[in-house]
Amino acid sequence: MNDCEKLDGKVVRVKRSIAYVEIVRSSACEGCNACALASKKVTTIPAANDVGAKPGDEVLVSLAPQKPLVATLMLFLLPLALIVTTIAIASAAGQSELMLALYAFSGLAVGFIVAFVFDKFYYSKKYVSHVIKIMNTRQGDNYD
């Protein structure tokens, strides 16, 4: 585990079970692609608030692992595969060009819906940052 996978930050807001943690880029972030900090000096990331941190708390955040290549391929290739499949089936059935276009758009829509649902209910829960430790406690007033 490299230095960028666990970072110190300050909780700026809590909403339900999500803490929004402000993280200041350090020298350890140079050349690291583990998070979105590569181009910003300060950024706020959402993290599962497993330890009950409150606004103002200094915390240790375990960054989410990058989503696997399968997730990216699913987002792009599944809709494309469904377009090609629906066009091939409609063409073999002797449908008109207008119907081919309608089937293509329906295949595209179904592909994006399946990819969205899979991402929302599987990857978004598995690949999330977590607040793993409260370092210092401070008083805050942005608790929703």
Buried (B, 14 or more C-beta within 10 A) or exposed (E): EEEBBBBBBBBBBBEEEBBBBEBBBEEEBEEBEBBEBBEEEEBBBBBBBEBEBBBBBBBBBBBBEEBEEEBEEBBEEBBEEBBEBBBEEBEEEEBEEEBBEBBBEBBBEBBBEBBEEBBEEEBEEEBBBBBBBBEEEEEBEEEE
